[in-house]
Amino acid sequence: MQRYRHYGTSSSTVPVEELHATEEEVSAKEQEEEPLVKEEPDDIQTTGGMDVEEAPSTQEAHLLSESKPPPSESKNGKKTHGGDAGGGAKYSVFTWFVVLALLGVWSSVAVVYFDVVDYNSVIGKLKAYDTDGDGDFDVEDAKVLLAKKKKAKLLNKLDKTIKAEVDAAEKLRKKGKVEAALKAFETLVQQHPQSPRARYGKAQAEDDLAEKKRSNDMLLKAINSYREAAELPDANADLIRAALKRRAERQQFLGRMRGAVATLERLVQMFPEDIGLKNDLGVSYLLLGDNKGAKKVYKEVLAAAPDDGFAKVHYGFILKSENKIAESIPYLKEGLESGEPGTDDGRFYFHLGDALQRVGDKSAYHWYQLGHERGHFASVWQRSLYNVDGLKAQPWWTPSETGYTDLVKALERNWKTIRDEALAMMDSNTGMFVPEEENLREKGEWGQYTLWQQGRKAVDACQTAPKTCSLLEKFPEATGCKRGQIKFSVMQPGTHVWPHTGPTNCRLRMHLGLVVPKHGCRIRCTDQTREWEEGKVLIFDDSFEHEVWQEADAYRLIFIVDVWHPQLTAQQRQTLSAI
């Protein structure tokens, strides 16, 4: 089943837990999950961009204290749906000018020089545009003004009596003095334990401090403080919404998906008319791998808002994962055409193009081209989404170009030994070969037997092929490739593999022919088609579109060895996340 992994910062959800449950009550399975790496807004990755013969990896995650992003790595995509202003909304020239003036009154020569806005009068009116209760007008307030949102009301009656103290503490936080801000909010909470605004400010300060110190423990405190703020008597709706949305985001950041689901389920129950919250809930189910739960949510959204583009692309994504190819196309297409925030995502261009290819519609390459123009794909042919910028990109490679000539020579010199171990395994128990499960076949039978996965040796599997594994252990460029695999692949006659691309440009793929019928077996990568030879290695970059045909009268057996892209540095090989 296709999973919706690494979606960025949109809130998420999972089977419902009690909102009052502490973080310590998260299931044992979830506690074992590593936290997600915090990423910049362009951090979208695909599930659907999975490689031929490749199952999705486990959740890519690192402790917050260790969350240094891989050098130069970029995940092609755009910011996810989360309620931010933008995404094609249009405003009058006057509105834009006023906002720019408000943001720039202290430095904009044009505003003063042309007497468009009276400097002193604007300064005196800034508080009228304060939307977050911090006593001044800043970028966050401008976003709210441009989005024409109703002013958030974070203060209840009690909070209004301590507004000056709250404003002072908030100013410290916004100026980056997070330790001082936290101390000020903690003092306010001690003095006014029933103040939702004070406790919400404390949660924000803890959140900021966790970011600064890269501390999971501090972030857990913030997560609990957000909950406490929302549960205080007389907390108003805007504060509850803000606190719990942020709580869900931070739970998601830590990989605590079930806790995030519980939080968002609660929000949806409290604000059933909020389509944005329901969309966030659907994303959270996808992040958990619960496509069924997400599908139910998006059905409800589309019943209430049939033109919601965000719901359409996600519903189409789910239909595609269910192999409802033709049915998925209009949802993906209309969702992308809507231009709504959260729809301009490489996965959706990827899956729409793939669906169109499978029904024989050549407009697939139009959508791939748009995806390339939007920055999601390196080119129309090279459509991987876990990428490192600047790596040499070509579909076919020679051994000398890779620099891995010793590995190639070792494989070709020992190909009969490798073949014999594979044949013995097939003869003794063909069930050891696992059928391809990623819906990449149009028809036929195709099995694989994995010796290394994500840079980890499959010890039990290697016991059945000890000579092969012993040989490979001399080559860390292969055994240490966390974004690849080492495996046998057997394909029966009558098999066709759809055109597809692998997930990353960080590896190259070697195919060693073991048993190859003389006619009928071929592989296309971009517009070049080649055939395997027994005892010979083919090398290609599987981040480029490739397709396979097996039209012979006997099975084809090859040995697949993934290696790091030769231009990756030692540090990159060490720090890049596994796939």
KATAHU-V25564 format. One record per run of one state. SS is the DSSP state (H for helix, E for strand, L for the rest). FROM is the first residue (numbers start at 1). TO is the last residue. Records with the same first field share a line. If there is no record, write none. Layout:
SS: FROM-TO  FROM-TO
This chain:
L: 1-22  26-27  32-42  44-63  67-72  76-92  105-108  114-118  130-138  147-156  162-162  175-177  192-195  214-215  232-236  254-256  271-274  289-290  305-308  322-324  339-345  359-363  374-381  383-385  389-395  398-398  403-404  414-414  429-429  433-433  436-440  444-445  454-455  458-458  464-465  473-475  480-484  492-494  501-503  505-506  516-520  526-527  531-533  535-536  541-543  545-545  551-555  565-569  576-579
H: 23-25  28-31  64-66  93-104  109-113  119-129  139-146  157-161  163-174  178-191  196-213  216-231  237-253  257-270  275-288  291-304  309-321  325-338  346-358  364-373  399-402  405-413  415-428  430-432  459-463  466-472  476-479  570-575
E: 43-43  73-75  382-382  386-388  396-397  434-435  441-443  446-453  456-457  485-491  495-500  504-504  507-515  521-525  528-530  534-534  537-540  544-544  546-550  556-564
